[in-house]
Amino acid sequence: MVLEKTIGNISFRLAEGDITVCGAEAIVNAANRKLEHGGGVAYAIAKACAGSAEEYTRISKKAMKEQTGRDHIEHGEVVVTPAIRLEERGTKYVIHTVGPVCSGKWNEELERKLYLAFSGVLDRAEELGIKSVAFPAVSAGIYGCPLENVVKTLLKALDNFSRKAKNLEDVMLVIYDSESVEIARKVIEESV
């Protein structure tokens, strides 16, 4: 654990490592609109859950059709799938959310879309009675959103959510590389 803060009545932690081994009751997948798990954290989660990204993509698309009636999700919408193999590590659910593509840019509209991606997950976790959830840095990878802004937006969503939280007690931000963890740590220390 790199850092721990309290936001409202929620324990917020920054951790370095692999989100698939964090043991949170739900882990968040930074997905694309079609839930095709071809790269990055989406691929790692899909492979850890089902053994192959293709199989977990099939499961995710079926769940998306059942939960939304469509073949895609918008910002703020989420799809919940079982964690399958990760259940032995204590993870029951994967909550798929889609963040904006920033390509190195940042503005109010991108922030709004990312805020919806985070708040949609928090609201669904609360509905499911989940006590702990782990996020990756949604949209900070190949989608090119500045990591500092991603962390600030997550903190803002969490702060607003904490006022109504009844079930969710523990939120983690899990980042894979130490350089990015250090950037996130500085942002958290300055913001909270």
N, C-alpha and C positions, 0 to 999 in steps of 0.2 A: 504494500500500500504506500503510495507516494504522499498522499495528502487526504485529510478528512475534515469536512466542515459540516455544520448543521444549518439547514435551510428550513425555517419553520420547524416542523416536527420530523423532518426527514434528514437522515444521515446521508450526506453526499460524499462519495469517495472517488479519488482519481487513482487508477491503477495502471501499471505497465504490464503488458503481456497479451496473451491469447484469450479473446472473449469467450471462446468455446470451452474453456476450462475454469471460468470464474465462479461457477456454482450458483449464480443468481437464478431465481425461480423462472425468470423470463430474460432472454437476451434479444436484443434488437438487431435486425438485419437492415443495413443501409441498402435498400433494394432499388431496382429500376421499376418503372411503371408497369411492366409486364411480368415482373417477378421471374426474370430469367437470370439465374445465378451463375454468371459466366466468369466473374473475376472479383478480386479484392476480398473484402470481408464477407460478401454474399457467397462467394465460392467456398471460402473456408468454413462458413457455417453450414452450408448445404452438404459439403463432404463429411463434416463431423456428425451431422444429424442422420444422414441416410447412406453414407458410404460413397455416394456419387452425386455430383451436382445435377446430372440429368434426372435422376430419380426424385430428388428433392424439388426440382423445378416442376416436375409433373404433379407432385403432391401440392405444391404451393399454388399452381395455376388452378387446380381443382378446388382448393379451399377458397381462392379468390372469387371464382365463379359462384360458389355457394354463398359466400359472405357479402359480395357486392352486386352479383348479377351481371358483372362485366368481365372483360379480359384485361383490365388495367385498373390501377388505383391513382388517385389524384393526391396532391399535397394535403395532409391532414387525415387521409383515410389510411387505415391499417388492415392487415390481414394476419390472422393468428393461425399458426400451424403447430403441430406437436413437435417436441424436440427429439423424439425417437431415441437414438443411441445416447444422447446427452442426458436422458432421464436418470441414468445410473450415476451421473455427477450432480444430480439435484436440480437440473434445469428441466422444467415442464413444457415451456412454450417458447416459440420464436415469434416475435411480433415484427412484421415487415412494414417498413415505412419508406416513403420516397421523398428525398430532399431535392432541392433545386440544383441545376447545373450552373455553376458560377463562372467557370473558365477564367479564374483569377479576378473576377469583378466582384463588387459588393454594393448593394443599394437597398432601399427600403422594401422593394418588392421581393428580392431574394431573401431578405431577413424574414419577411412575413411568411413566405413559403416554408422556410426552414423551421420557423417557430411552430407552424401548423404540423410539420412532420414530428417534432418533439412532443407537442401537446397532445396530438392524437394518440401517441403511444402511452403517455401518462394517463390519459382518460380511460383507455382500454384496459390498462393494467389495473386501475382502480375498479372498473366494472367487473373484472375477473377475480378480484380479491387477492391479487398478487402482492406479496410483501417486499420482494426485491427484484429490481430490473437493472440490466447492464446495457449501456449504449456504447456503440463505437462513435467515432467522430463523424457523424452523418454528413455527407457531401464534401468532406475535407480531402478525400482521396482523389480518384480520377475525375470527380465532378468539379474539382478545383475551387472550392470555397475556402477563403482564408481561415486557417485553423483558429486564430484568435477570435474571429467573428462567430465561428461555429460554437466555441466554448461559451462565449458571452450569451449567445442565443439560447443555448441549453440552460444556462443558469437563470435567464429571464423566464423561460417557460417553467422551470422547476419552482422558482420563487412564486410565480402566480398560482401554480398548481397546489403548492404546499398549503395554501389557505383553505382548500377544500378536501385535502387528502384525509382519508379515514383508514385505508388498508395499507397503502404503500409506505414503507418505513425506510427503505434503503435503496439508493440510486447510485450506480457506479458509472463512471466514464472510463472505458478500457481502451487504451491506446497501445499499439504494438511496438513502436520504436521510441527509444529514449530521448532523441532530439525533440520529437513532437510532444512527448510527455512533459519535457521541461518548458516548452512554450505554453502548454495548457496549465501547468502549475503556476506560472507567473500570472496568467490571466485570472485564475481562480483566486489567488492571493490578493490581487488588486481589486477584484469585483465583489467578493463576499465578505 
